[in-house]
Amino acid sequence: MHLRSRIKRYVPWPLHYLYRKLYYAPQDLPAIAGFLFHTTASPTTFGERLRLVGAFYRISYRVDCPHTEHELITIARAILNLGTNVPGVIVEAGAYHGGSTTKLSLVAKLAKRKLAVFDSFEGMPENTEAGGASIYGREHHFPKGSHAVGLEEVRHNVATYGDSSRVSFHKGWLSDTLKDFTEPVAAACMNVDLAQSTKDCLKYLYPLTSAGGVIFSQDAHFPWIIELLGDAAFWEKELGVPKPVIRNLGSSKFVAIPR
Ligand SMILES: C[S@@+](CC[C@H](N)C(=O)[O-])C[C@H]1O[C@@H](n2cnc3c(N)ncnc32)[C@H](O)[C@@H]1O
């Protein structure tokens, strides 16, 4: 078993939390410093940014979050810097327990944007994807129903630790729910593990994304996602655009796809 899986299984939560925060501190702390000490296009005070960072750590303590603070701080900073010339909502595809949803709900409040959240709330769809080792060497498999967390738990987490006032939930398979979505998108966060689910996100969200907007993937440590995002034929045939330049593709879990 990989070291991280062993720690997750055997080390009690407060210690596990401390381990995770120390392990990722070299990545997290520079992102936090950059966020705290720079103003944002959507006006925020130092106090508001500090409170947001504090809320992120509290949410990570209370809700199982399979992402790092660095990822969500980077997303928060990008969203708060979009400015009014980039219209649209924030989209999240893939909520799990709602840790990232809860954090994004607080970012949406500061950015005065809506947050639309898409998930089956029943876990992964039926699929034939084999899974395998990520670029960090850990094995991942996503059979039907894995990562299942119900909508009520996510709603509860957002209401308790975040801000529900700007959040809408879209329950169902992405291929169904995103197909009917028509609102302009300023920023989208894809964290859906499967190549097919990522394809569904890009197929429906990329055309809705405003010029100057951005789509993040938090799954780019999986070889099948790297292959998809780097596939010029996919971009040209499915989306009718040349493959965009995606910095750090192949070496980072977290990548930004500019529009
Ligand atoms: C890794 S989890 C999301 C983690 C979450 N963003 C976070 O950081 O806390 C992946 C989620 O994607 C959802 N998902 C994957 N493929 C899907 C699909 N085709 N339709 C609906 N939901 C899907 C799963 O139900 C699961 O909740």
The ligand as an SDF file (V2000), in Angstrom:
LIG
                    3D

 27 29  0  0  0  0  0  0  0  0999 V2000
  -12.5720   13.5830   -6.9350 C   0  0  0  0  0  0  0  0  0  0  0  0
  -14.2880   13.7580   -6.6350 S   0  0  0  0  0  0  0  0  0  0  0  0
  -14.4330   15.5310   -6.5430 C   0  0  0  0  0  0  0  0  0  0  0  0
  -13.6240   16.1550   -5.4170 C   0  0  0  0  0  0  0  0  0  0  0  0
  -14.0020   17.5650   -5.0570 C   0  0  0  0  0  0  0  0  0  0  0  0
  -13.8570   18.4630   -6.1920 N   0  0  0  0  0  0  0  0  0  0  0  0
  -13.1110   18.0680   -3.9320 C   0  0  0  0  0  0  0  0  0  0  0  0
  -12.0120   18.5600   -4.2010 O   0  0  0  0  0  0  0  0  0  0  0  0
  -13.5400   17.9530   -2.7630 O   0  0  0  0  0  0  0  0  0  0  0  0
  -15.0160   13.3410   -8.1770 C   0  0  0  0  0  0  0  0  0  0  0  0
  -16.5230   13.5500   -8.2710 C   0  0  0  0  0  0  0  0  0  0  0  0
  -16.8870   13.4960   -9.6480 O   0  0  0  0  0  0  0  0  0  0  0  0
  -18.1860   12.9390   -9.7730 C   0  0  0  0  0  0  0  0  0  0  0  0
  -18.3210   12.4450  -11.1580 N   0  0  0  0  0  0  0  0  0  0  0  0
  -17.3640   11.8660  -11.9360 C   0  0  0  0  0  0  0  0  0  0  0  0
  -17.8420   11.5940  -13.1540 N   0  0  0  0  0  0  0  0  0  0  0  0
  -19.1370   12.0160  -13.1800 C   0  0  0  0  0  0  0  0  0  0  0  0
  -20.1660   12.0270  -14.1780 C   0  0  0  0  0  0  0  0  0  0  0  0
  -19.9530   11.5470  -15.4160 N   0  0  0  0  0  0  0  0  0  0  0  0
  -21.3570   12.5530  -13.8620 N   0  0  0  0  0  0  0  0  0  0  0  0
  -21.5910   13.0600  -12.6240 C   0  0  0  0  0  0  0  0  0  0  0  0
  -20.6590   13.0880  -11.6270 N   0  0  0  0  0  0  0  0  0  0  0  0
  -19.4440   12.5730  -11.9090 C   0  0  0  0  0  0  0  0  0  0  0  0
  -18.2480   11.8880   -8.6820 C   0  0  0  0  0  0  0  0  0  0  0  0
  -19.5680   11.6300   -8.2770 O   0  0  0  0  0  0  0  0  0  0  0  0
  -17.3820   12.5220   -7.5540 C   0  0  0  0  0  0  0  0  0  0  0  0
  -18.2030   13.1810   -6.6120 O   0  0  0  0  0  0  0  0  0  0  0  0
  1  2  1  0
  2  3  1  0
  2 10  1  0
  3  4  1  0
  4  5  1  0
  5  6  1  0
  5  7  1  0
  7  8  2  0
  7  9  1  0
 10 11  1  0
 11 12  1  0
 11 26  1  0
 12 13  1  0
 13 14  1  0
 13 24  1  0
 14 15  1  0
 14 23  1  0
 15 16  2  0
 16 17  1  0
 17 18  1  0
 17 23  2  0
 18 19  1  0
 18 20  2  0
 20 21  1  0
 21 22  2  0
 22 23  1  0
 24 25  1  0
 24 26  1  0
 26 27  1  0
M  CHG  2   2   1   9  -1
M  END
$$$$
